[in-house]
Amino acid sequence: MRPSLLVVLFALPASAQQAAPTITLADLEKACAKGDQSACTDYGFNLEGADPEKAVSVYRAACAKNALPACSNLALLLRDARGAPKDLEEAARVAKKACDGNNAPGCLHLGLVKDAANDFTAATAAYERACGLKVFHGCTNHAVNLLKGVGAKKDEKRATAMLEKTCGESVKKGVQYPSLRACLVLGQLYESGGAVPKDKDAAKRLYKLACFGGLDEGCERLGAGPKNVNEHGDGHGH
């Protein structure tokens, strides 16, 4: 889900006993102009829907000043040709800059960009690094590549263990970058058998976790209605 284009709400600690201050787009623009690179990233993020070209410009300027979340977000816009022509080379460069600086979503985005460039070995390596930084979409993507033998030697045992751990971690409260897709993929393995013994009850339990975590495909596999909360899987944020 994306924040409103009109305001960004920053929550205060509950102990403050007062409403969170409302920071408008104009406030972010002013703060960015004064050199607050965090505000620049937030400003760019809020521009993406209404003015992606300006968002790209804001992100590029902030990334050049080492605002790593801006680099990370810019990579996806360049991959998807939003606000600028598609440029996988620049996208990979700015995502790598973010990842090398230990910006966790940047490592995931580097993997996504490398996938788009059909460089599956580099993509798998980036997913593995994202996974190590607890961006669990990276773990899921890495596991799927291991199941298929894409970008790495096929290893169903390791992939299954990774999916089990990722699913378990992703259903915990307060996880910053969960991936309920891990539960879905693991459910599919149990439903079809092969990598794991066929177990329809286990598959159903996993689909239920995915469904009630907000992943529509999990609901569909259960025969239930969608939860209207979709997991985008790109770690995109501000």
C-alpha positions in Angstrom: 0.0 0.0 0.0 1.2 3.5 -0.8 0.8 6.6 1.4 -1.5 9.4 0.3 -0.1 11.8 -2.2 -1.4 14.7 -0.1 0.1 13.9 3.3 2.6 11.6 5.0 1.8 10.8 8.6 4.7 10.2 11.0 3.5 8.5 14.2 4.7 9.6 17.6 5.2 7.2 20.5 2.0 6.3 22.2 3.4 7.9 25.4 3.2 11.3 23.7 -0.6 11.3 24.2 -1.2 13.5 21.2 -2.1 13.2 17.6 0.7 12.6 15.0 1.8 15.7 13.2 0.6 16.0 9.6 3.4 16.7 7.1 2.3 17.9 3.8 3.9 17.4 0.4 4.9 21.1 0.5 6.6 20.6 3.8 8.6 17.7 2.3 9.6 19.8 -0.7 10.8 22.6 1.5 12.8 20.3 3.8 14.3 18.6 0.7 15.3 22.0 -0.8 17.1 22.7 2.5 19.2 19.5 2.1 17.2 17.0 4.2 17.8 13.9 2.1 15.4 11.8 4.1 12.7 14.3 3.3 13.8 14.1 -0.4 13.2 10.4 -0.4 9.8 10.8 1.2 9.0 13.6 -1.3 10.0 11.4 -4.2 7.9 8.5 -2.9 4.8 10.7 -2.6 5.3 12.0 -6.2 5.6 8.6 -7.8 1.9 8.3 -8.6 1.0 11.8 -9.7 4.4 13.0 -11.2 6.8 10.1 -11.7 9.1 12.2 -13.9 9.7 14.6 -11.0 10.0 11.6 -8.6 12.9 10.3 -10.8 14.5 13.7 -10.7 14.2 14.0 -6.9 15.5 10.5 -6.4 18.5 11.0 -8.7 19.5 14.1 -6.9 19.1 12.5 -3.5 20.9 9.3 -4.6 23.8 11.4 -5.8 24.0 12.7 -2.2 24.1 9.2 -0.9 20.5 8.9 0.2 20.4 5.1 -0.2 16.7 4.6 0.1 16.3 7.1 -2.8 18.8 5.0 -4.9 16.8 1.9 -4.1 13.4 3.4 -5.1 14.9 4.9 -8.2 16.1 1.5 -9.4 12.5 0.3 -9.6 11.3 3.3 -11.5 14.1 2.9 -14.1 13.4 -0.8 -14.4 9.7 -0.2 -15.0 10.2 2.9 -17.3 8.1 5.1 -14.9 9.1 8.7 -15.1 12.1 8.0 -17.3 13.0 5.6 -20.2 13.8 2.1 -19.1 17.4 1.9 -18.1 18.5 -1.4 -16.6 22.2 -0.3 -16.4 21.5 2.8 -14.3 18.9 0.8 -12.3 21.5 -1.8 -11.5 24.1 0.8 -10.6 21.9 2.7 -8.2 20.5 -0.5 -6.6 24.0 -1.8 -6.1 25.0 1.5 -4.5 22.1 1.1 -2.1 22.9 -2.6 -1.4 26.6 -2.0 -1.0 25.6 0.5 1.7 23.5 -2.2 3.5 20.2 -0.7 2.4 18.2 -3.9 2.7 15.5 -3.2 0.1 18.3 -2.1 -2.3 19.6 -5.6 -2.4 16.2 -7.0 -3.3 15.8 -4.3 -6.0 19.2 -5.2 -7.4 18.0 -8.8 -7.7 14.8 -7.7 -9.4 16.7 -5.5 -11.9 19.2 -8.3 -12.6 16.2 -10.6 -13.2 14.8 -8.1 -15.7 18.2 -8.1 -17.4 18.2 -11.9 -17.5 21.4 -12.0 -15.4 20.0 -14.7 -13.1 23.3 -15.5 -11.4 23.7 -11.9 -10.2 20.0 -11.8 -9.3 20.2 -14.9 -7.1 23.3 -13.6 -5.4 21.4 -10.3 -4.7 18.4 -12.1 -3.4 20.6 -14.1 -1.1 22.1 -10.9 0.3 18.7 -9.4 0.7 17.6 -12.5 2.6 20.6 -12.1 5.0 19.4 -8.6 5.7 15.9 -10.0 6.6 14.1 -8.8 3.5 12.1 -12.0 3.2 11.0 -11.4 -0.4 14.7 -12.0 -1.2 14.6 -15.3 0.6 11.5 -16.4 -1.3 12.9 -15.4 -4.6 16.2 -17.1 -3.8 14.4 -20.3 -2.8 12.3 -20.3 -6.0 15.5 -20.0 -8.1 17.1 -22.9 -6.1 14.0 -25.0 -6.8 14.3 -24.3 -10.5 18.1 -24.3 -10.7 18.1 -20.7 -12.0 21.2 -18.7 -11.3 22.5 -21.4 -8.9 22.7 -25.1 -8.7 19.3 -26.8 -8.2 18.9 -27.6 -4.5 15.3 -28.5 -3.5 16.2 -29.5 0.1 17.8 -26.1 0.8 15.0 -24.3 -1.0 12.4 -26.0 1.1 14.2 -25.2 4.3 14.5 -21.6 3.3 10.8 -21.4 2.4 9.8 -23.0 5.8 12.0 -20.5 7.7 10.8 -17.5 5.6 7.1 -18.4 6.0 7.6 -18.8 9.8 9.4 -15.5 10.2 6.9 -13.7 7.9 3.9 -14.5 10.0 5.4 -13.0 13.1 4.2 -9.6 14.3 6.3 -6.6 13.7 8.4 -8.1 10.8 9.5 -5.2 8.6 9.8 -7.0 5.3 7.6 -10.2 5.4 7.0 -12.5 2.5 3.8 -14.5 2.8 4.5 -15.7 -0.8 6.9 -18.1 0.9 3.9 -19.8 2.6 2.1 -19.9 -0.8 5.0 -21.5 -2.6 5.6 -24.0 0.2 1.9 -24.9 0.1 2.2 -25.5 -3.6 5.1 -27.9 -3.0 3.1 -29.9 -0.5 0.1 -29.9 -2.7 2.0 -31.3 -5.7 4.6 -33.4 -3.9 8.1 -34.1 -5.3 10.4 -31.7 -3.5 8.4 -32.7 -0.3 6.0 -35.5 0.4 2.5 -34.7 -0.8 0.4 -33.4 2.1 -2.8 -31.6 1.3 -3.5 -30.7 4.9 -0.1 -29.0 5.2 -0.8 -27.2 1.9 -4.2 -26.0 3.2 -2.6 -24.7 6.4 0.0 -22.8 4.4 -2.5 -21.4 2.1 -4.5 -20.2 5.1 -1.5 -18.4 6.4 -1.0 -16.7 3.1 -4.7 -15.8 2.8 -5.1 -14.3 6.2 -1.8 -12.5 5.8 -3.4 -10.7 2.9 -2.2 -12.7 -0.2 -5.1 -13.1 -2.5 -3.7 -16.2 -4.3 -3.7 -18.0 -0.9 -7.4 -17.3 -0.5 -8.1 -18.4 -4.1 -6.4 -21.7 -3.5 -8.5 -22.2 -0.4 -11.6 -21.3 -2.3 -12.1 -18.2 -0.1 -12.7 -14.7 -1.2 -9.8 -12.2 -1.5 -8.7 -10.3 1.5 -8.2 -7.1 -0.6 -4.6 -6.7 0.7 -2.0 -7.7 -1.9 1.6 -8.4 -1.3 3.6 -6.4 -3.9 6.9 -8.1 -3.1 9.3 -5.3 -4.1 10.2 -3.8 -0.8 9.5 -0.4 -2.2 9.3 2.3 0.4 10.6 5.5 1.9 
